[in-house]
Amino acid sequence: MALSNHWVIYDAAEAALAGRPDRPDEVWLVDTTISTGWTAWCLIRDGVGFPDDETTYRYWDFNPVELVAVG
């Protein structure tokens, strides 16, 4: 098992994307260390880091069993 924190992962994502013309619109981090509940954060949206920090919904918790396979 490897552990980190969302700020370290954000910094690494920013460094990896720096100067790229094909940056994604959004980058999400999904914590799957607990099999019965996952947490998702938007790390980057339109070049802004942690765009939801000042909102009511800073992150989303959900049960992976409730996900529907697509494709």
Beta strands, then each sheet from edge to edge (+ up, - down):
strand 1: 26-31
strand 2: 38-45
strand 3: 48-49
strand 4: 60-62
sheet 1: 1+ 2- 3+
sheet 2: 1+ 2- 4+
end
